[in-house]
Amino acid sequence: MSDLIHKLFNDCYTFWTFEFLFVALFLRGVISDLGWFRSKSGITVALTRGHESWSHFAFAYGTTAVVMLEIINTTKAAEGYKTILTIADMAILLYLCFYNSWFRNQIVGIVTKSKNKIEN
C-alpha cells in the first residue's frame, strides 16, 4: 500500500496531472469565450470592469504565477523542459487572468463569495 501511495504522489504523476488540469482549464476558458455552449438568445452584455476587479485579477495572476513557477522549478519530472513550460504556463495564465471573460468572472465570483461569507 505504501508503495502504491508513493507512486501516485511521485512528481512524474502529480506534476503532469497538474499540467493536464491547467491546460484543461485553459481550454474551458477558450471554449466559453468562443460561445460554443452559450444559448443563442441574441442578448449580449457589455461591461467595463472597475479598478477593484482589475486589482483582483492582478492579485490572482501574481499569486498563481508564484505558485506555478515554484512547482515548475522544484519538480524533477520536467527536466529539460522547464523553460518552455514556464513560458507556456505564464502565457496561459496571463490570458486567463486578463483576457478571458469566463475566468475573470470566476475570480470575481470567488472574491465576492469570500467577502460575503458570514463569520461564526
C-alpha positions in Angstrom: 0.0 0.0 0.0 2.8 2.4 0.9 4.5 1.7 -2.4 1.2 2.5 -4.3 0.9 5.8 -2.4 4.5 6.7 -3.1 4.0 6.0 -6.9 0.7 8.0 -7.1 2.3 11.1 -5.4 5.5 10.9 -7.3 6.5 14.0 -9.2 6.1 12.2 -12.5 2.4 11.7 -11.9 1.5 14.8 -9.9 3.2 17.3 -12.0 1.9 16.1 -15.3 -1.6 15.8 -13.8 -1.3 19.4 -12.6 -0.2 20.5 -16.1 -3.1 18.5 -17.8 -5.7 20.1 -15.4 -4.2 23.6 -16.1 -4.4 23.1 -19.9 -8.0 21.7 -19.4 -8.9 24.9 -17.5 -7.4 27.0 -20.4 -9.4 25.0 -22.9 -12.6 25.5 -20.8 -11.9 29.2 -20.8 -11.3 29.4 -24.6 -14.5 27.4 -25.3 -16.5 29.6 -23.0 -15.2 32.8 -24.7 -15.9 31.4 -28.1 -19.5 30.8 -27.0 -19.8 27.3 -28.3 -22.1 26.2 -25.4 -23.8 29.6 -24.9 -27.5 29.9 -25.6 -28.3 31.7 -28.8 -30.8 34.2 -27.4 -29.3 37.2 -29.2 -28.8 39.1 -26.0 -25.3 40.5 -25.5 -23.9 42.1 -22.4 -21.0 44.6 -22.5 -19.4 45.6 -19.2 -16.4 47.5 -18.2 -14.5 46.3 -15.2 -13.7 48.7 -12.4 -10.4 49.3 -10.7 -11.3 46.9 -7.8 -11.9 44.0 -10.2 -8.6 44.6 -12.1 -6.8 44.6 -8.8 -8.3 41.2 -8.1 -7.1 39.9 -11.5 -3.6 41.2 -10.8 -3.5 39.6 -7.4 -4.8 36.3 -8.8 -2.2 36.4 -11.6 0.6 37.2 -9.2 -0.1 34.6 -6.5 -0.9 31.9 -9.0 2.3 32.7 -11.1 4.5 32.4 -8.0 3.0 29.1 -7.0 3.2 27.7 -10.6 6.8 28.9 -11.0 7.8 27.3 -7.7 6.1 24.0 -8.8 7.9 24.0 -12.2 11.3 25.0 -10.6 11.2 22.2 -8.0 10.0 19.3 -10.0 12.3 16.7 -11.4 9.6 15.5 -13.8 10.2 18.3 -16.3 13.9 18.3 -16.5 15.0 19.8 -19.8 11.6 21.3 -20.5 11.3 23.8 -17.6 11.9 26.9 -19.8 9.2 26.1 -22.4 6.8 25.0 -19.7 7.3 28.2 -17.8 6.8 30.4 -20.9 3.7 28.4 -21.9 2.1 28.4 -18.4 2.8 32.1 -17.8 1.2 32.9 -21.2 -1.8 30.8 -20.5 -2.2 32.3 -17.0 -1.8 35.8 -18.4 -4.5 35.1 -21.0 -6.8 33.6 -18.3 -6.4 36.4 -15.7 -6.5 39.4 -18.0 -8.3 38.5 -21.3 -10.7 35.6 -20.7 -14.1 36.7 -19.6 -15.2 33.3 -18.2 -12.1 33.0 -16.0 -12.3 36.6 -14.8 -15.9 36.0 -13.8 -14.7 33.0 -11.8 -12.2 35.2 -10.0 -14.8 37.9 -9.2 -17.2 35.1 -8.0 -14.6 33.7 -5.6 -13.8 37.1 -4.2 -17.5 38.0 -3.8 -18.3 34.7 -2.0 -15.3 35.3 0.3 -16.4 38.9 1.1 -20.0 37.8 1.7 -19.1 34.9 4.0 -20.6 35.3 7.4 -18.1 34.5 10.1 -19.1 32.5 13.1 
